[in-house]
């Protein structure tokens, strides 16, 4: 049962193989087993690759099964269309397009399995890339908000500087009227005279202005600080919202690119393994000598071809004979007087009927 199944997988004719030896049957059963297990590996590889895309087990298995059937059909077609002719160059030319197709299939099958085999190494590469992307994303967002925050902080510094300047002015006025009272500056007279009172009043006015300036600037600074806090909150919120996009940067294309950054030699050997598996049925058929199955299949196909050629040739001969007979018949009867008189009579009747119909038509028109 299993042997017959693998023979069917090889694309050969089971009825012809039944009349062949066990060795011939085993050869094609081995080829069919290779085709089947290649399709099985394609199913596993495609299912894993699609699972990384859809993140749904049932969808991945379903489409992976369809892909496995496709690869099975292609491999079966490739093997079944290689005919043993006994001429090496003819067989190589015949197999070259199929070998190219087998290479493409091997690449498609091996790549998802490489992603699974080197999953830990790929995760490490993706982690490094995600960290770099996180830092780059943060810097880009900060560059968007930094000018606004810097402008607000500059406004706060300006307001604080106004207060400091006013404080320095008040302190200077305070020292002036104190020095005037002590007699160490100004009029150099000890005591609180008119000049002292004038300077004291000027200081008090400046002090009142300073207190009012502090109140006004404090309110402005609080407003600006609230704007800074709001801007920083927006910045942090945008960083938080964009981070999941970076965290989900582990799709199929990202993993393939990450695989390309790993050393190429291990991946190349895995590809060679699947290339050997994929092309083994082709080379097995090319390298094997022409066996009983090949002769029986060639006999069956040439018998049908000969039958078709015989029928075509026979129809051509029958057509030529029919042409010759018709020519002789018409050549013989074309000089008969009786046939001439009969056709003349019928032609006269036909022309009379045409003339009568023409006359009736024009008479009715008048």
C-alpha positions in Angstrom: 0.0 0.0 0.0 2.7 2.5 1.0 4.9 1.4 -1.9 2.1 2.0 -4.4 1.4 5.4 -2.8 5.1 6.4 -3.3 5.0 5.1 -6.9 2.0 7.4 -7.6 4.0 10.2 -6.0 6.8 9.6 -8.5 4.5 10.4 -11.4 5.0 7.0 -13.0 2.4 4.7 -14.4 1.5 2.0 -11.7 0.1 -0.4 -14.3 3.3 -0.4 -16.3 5.4 -0.8 -13.2 3.4 -3.8 -12.1 4.8 -5.7 -15.0 8.4 -4.7 -14.1 10.8 -6.2 -11.6 10.8 -5.3 -7.9 14.0 -3.4 -8.3 12.4 -1.1 -10.9 9.4 -0.6 -8.6 11.6 0.2 -5.6 13.5 2.8 -7.7 10.4 4.7 -8.5 9.0 4.2 -5.0 12.2 5.9 -3.7 11.8 8.8 -6.1 8.2 9.2 -5.1 9.1 9.1 -1.4 11.6 11.9 -2.0 8.9 14.0 -3.7 6.5 13.3 -0.9 8.8 14.3 2.0 10.0 17.4 0.1 6.4 18.5 -0.1 6.0 17.7 3.6 9.0 19.9 4.5 7.5 22.6 2.3 4.3 22.3 4.2 6.1 22.7 7.6 8.2 25.6 6.3 5.3 27.5 4.8 3.2 27.0 7.9 5.9 28.5 10.1 6.5 31.4 7.7 2.8 32.2 7.5 2.4 31.9 11.3 4.9 34.7 11.7 2.8 36.8 9.3 -0.8 36.0 10.4 -0.1 34.9 14.0 -3.0 32.4 13.6 -2.3 28.7 13.8 -5.3 27.5 11.8 -4.8 30.0 8.9 -1.1 29.2 8.8 -1.7 25.4 8.6 -4.4 25.8 6.0 -2.3 27.9 3.6 0.8 25.9 4.4 -1.1 22.7 3.3 -2.1 24.4 0.0 1.6 25.4 -0.5 2.7 21.8 0.3 0.3 20.5 -2.4 1.6 23.0 -4.9 5.2 21.9 -4.3 4.2 18.3 -4.4 2.5 18.8 -7.8 5.5 20.7 -9.2 8.0 18.1 -8.0 5.8 15.3 -9.4 5.5 17.1 -12.7 9.3 17.7 -12.9 10.1 14.1 -12.3 7.4 12.6 -14.5 8.3 14.8 -17.5 12.0 13.6 -17.7 12.2 10.9 -20.3 15.1 8.5 -20.6 16.4 8.6 -24.1 19.8 7.0 -23.6 21.6 10.2 -24.8 23.2 12.1 -21.9 23.2 15.6 -23.5 19.6 15.3 -24.6 18.6 14.3 -21.1 20.6 17.2 -19.5 19.1 19.8 -21.9 15.7 18.3 -21.1 16.3 18.5 -17.4 18.0 22.0 -17.2 14.8 24.0 -16.9 13.5 21.6 -14.3 16.8 21.9 -12.3 16.4 25.7 -12.3 12.9 25.3 -11.0 14.1 22.9 -8.3 16.7 25.5 -7.2 13.9 28.1 -6.8 11.8 25.7 -4.9 14.7 24.8 -2.6 15.3 28.5 -1.8 11.6 29.0 -1.0 11.5 25.9 1.3 14.8 26.5 3.1 14.3 30.1 4.0 11.4 29.7 6.5 13.2 26.8 8.2 16.3 28.9 8.5 14.2 31.5 10.3 13.1 28.8 12.7 16.5 27.2 13.2 18.2 30.5 13.9 15.3 32.0 15.8 17.4 32.9 18.9 20.1 34.6 16.9 17.5 36.5 14.9 15.8 37.6 18.1 19.1 39.0 19.3 19.6 41.0 16.1 16.0 42.2 16.2 16.5 43.3 19.9 19.6 45.3 19.0 17.7 46.9 16.1 14.7 47.6 18.3 16.9 49.4 20.9 18.5 51.5 18.1 15.1 52.3 16.7 13.8 53.2 20.1 16.6 55.7 20.7 16.3 57.1 17.2 12.6 57.4 17.6 13.0 59.2 20.9 15.6 61.6 19.5 13.4 62.4 16.5 10.3 63.1 18.7 12.4 65.2 21.0 13.7 67.2 18.1 10.1 68.0 17.2 9.2 69.3 20.7 12.6 70.7 21.8 12.3 74.1 20.0 9.0 74.8 21.7 10.3 73.8 25.2 13.5 75.8 24.7 11.5 78.9 23.8 9.3 78.5 26.9 12.3 78.1 29.1 13.9 81.1 27.5 10.8 83.1 28.3 11.0 82.0 32.0 14.7 82.9 32.2 13.9 86.4 30.8 11.2 86.9 33.4 13.5 85.7 36.2 16.2 88.0 34.9 13.8 91.0 35.0 13.2 90.2 38.7 16.9 89.9 39.4 17.6 93.2 37.6 14.8 94.9 39.6 16.2 93.4 42.8 19.6 94.7 42.0 18.1 98.2 41.4 16.2 98.1 44.8 19.3 96.9 46.6 21.3 99.8 45.1 18.7 102.3 46.2 18.6 100.8 49.6 22.4 101.1 50.0 22.1 104.7 48.7 19.7 105.9 51.3 21.4 104.0 54.1 24.7 105.6 53.2 23.0 109.0 53.1 21.7 108.4 56.7 25.1 107.3 57.9 26.8 110.2 56.3 29.2 108.0 54.3 27.9 109.1 50.9 25.8 111.7 49.2 25.7 114.9 51.3 28.0 113.3 53.8 25.7 114.6 56.6 24.7 112.2 59.4 21.0 111.9 60.0 17.7 111.6 58.1 17.4 114.9 56.2 15.4 115.9 53.1 17.9 114.1 50.8 17.6 110.9 52.8 13.8 111.1 52.6 13.9 111.6 48.8 16.2 108.7 48.4 14.1 106.6 50.8 10.9 107.4 48.9 12.6 106.4 45.6 13.6 103.1 47.2 10.1 102.4 48.5 8.6 103.0 45.1 11.1 100.7 43.5 10.5 98.1 46.2 6.7 98.2 45.5 7.4 97.8 41.8 9.6 94.8 42.6 6.9 93.2 44.7 4.4 93.8 41.9 6.8 92.5 39.3 7.4 89.3 41.3 3.7 88.7 41.5 3.1 89.3 37.8 6.2 87.3 36.7 5.4 84.5 39.1 2.0 84.1 37.4 3.6 84.2 34.0 6.3 81.7 35.0 3.6 79.3 36.4 1.8 79.6 33.1 4.9 78.9 31.1 5.9 76.0 33.4 2.4 74.5 32.8 2.9 74.8 29.1 6.3 73.1 29.4 4.8 70.3 31.5 2.0 69.9 28.9 4.5 69.8 26.1 6.7 67.3 27.8 3.6 65.1 28.5 2.7 65.2 24.8 6.3 64.3 24.0 6.2 61.3 26.4 2.8 60.3 25.2 4.0 60.3 21.5 7.0 58.2 22.5 4.7 55.8 24.4 2.2 55.5 21.5 4.9 54.8 18.9 6.8 52.3 21.0 4.3 49.4 20.2 5.1 49.8 16.5 8.8 49.3 17.3 8.0 46.4 19.7 6.1 44.7 16.9 9.0 45.0 14.4 9.4 41.2 14.1 7.5 40.3 11.0 8.6 38.0 8.2 10.6 40.7 6.3 12.3 41.9 9.4 13.4 38.4 10.3 14.6 37.7 6.7 16.7 40.9 6.9 18.0 40.0 10.3 18.9 36.6 9.0 20.9 38.3 6.3 23.0 40.0 9.0 24.1 36.7 10.4 27.0 34.7 9.1 26.1 33.3 5.7 27.8 29.9 5.8 25.3 28.0 8.1 22.4 29.3 6.0 24.2 28.3 2.8 24.7 24.7 4.0 21.0 24.5 4.9 20.1 25.7 1.5 22.5 23.1 0.0 20.7 20.4 2.0 17.3 21.3 0.6 18.7 21.8 -2.8 20.1 18.2 -2.6 16.7 16.9 -1.4 14.8 18.8 -4.1 17.1 17.8 -7.0 17.7 14.3 -5.9 14.7 12.8 -7.7 15.9 14.5 -10.9 19.5 13.4 -10.7 18.3 9.9 -9.6 16.4 9.6 -12.8 19.2 11.1 -14.9 21.9 8.9 -13.4 19.9 5.6 -13.4 20.2 3.5 -16.6 17.3 3.1 -18.9 15.2 0.4 -17.3 12.3 -1.9 -18.1 9.8 0.7 -17.2 11.3 3.2 -19.6 11.3 0.7 -22.4 7.7 -0.3 -21.7 6.6 3.4 -21.5 8.4 4.2 -24.7 6.8 1.2 -26.4 3.4 2.4 -25.3 3.9 5.9 -26.4 5.5 5.0 -29.7 2.6 2.6 -30.4 0.1 5.4 -30.0 2.3 7.7 -32.1 2.5 5.1 -34.8 -1.2 4.5 -34.8 -1.9 8.2 -35.1 0.6 8.6 -38.0 -0.9 5.6 -39.8 -4.4 7.1 -39.5 -3.2 10.4 -40.7 -1.4 8.9 -43.7 -4.4 6.7 -44.5 -6.7 9.8 -44.5 -4.3 11.6 -46.8 -4.2 8.7 -49.3 -8.0 8.3 -49.2 -8.4 12.0 -49.9 -6.0 11.9 -52.9 -7.9 8.8 -54.3 -11.2 10.6 -53.9 -9.9 13.6 -55.8 -8.6 11.4 -58.7 -11.9 9.5 -58.9 -13.9 12.6 -59.1 -11.7 14.1 -61.7 -12.1 11.0 -63.9 -16.0 10.9 -63.4 -16.4 14.6 -64.4 -14.0 14.3 -67.3 -16.0 11.3 -68.6 -19.5 12.9 -68.4 -18.6 16.4 -69.6 -19.0 15.4 -73.3 -22.3 13.6 -73.0 -25.0 15.2 -75.2 -27.9 14.1 -73.1 -26.5 15.8 -70.0 -25.8 18.9 -72.1 -29.4 19.1 -73.4 -30.9 18.6 -69.9 -28.8 21.4 -68.3 -29.6 23.6 -71.3 -33.3 23.1 -70.8 -33.1 23.8 -67.1 -31.0 27.0 -67.7 -33.6 28.2 -70.2 -36.4 27.7 -67.6 -34.5 29.5 -65.0 -33.8 32.5 -67.2 -37.5 32.6 -68.1 -38.5 32.6 -64.5 -36.1 35.4 -63.8 -37.5 37.5 -66.6 -41.1 36.9 -65.5 -40.3 37.9 -61.9 -38.5 41.1 -63.1 -41.5 42.0 -65.3 -44.0 41.5 -62.5 -42.0 43.6 -60.1 -41.7 46.6 -62.4 -45.3 46.3 -63.5 -46.5 46.5 -59.8 -44.2 49.5 -59.3 -46.0 51.4 -62.1 
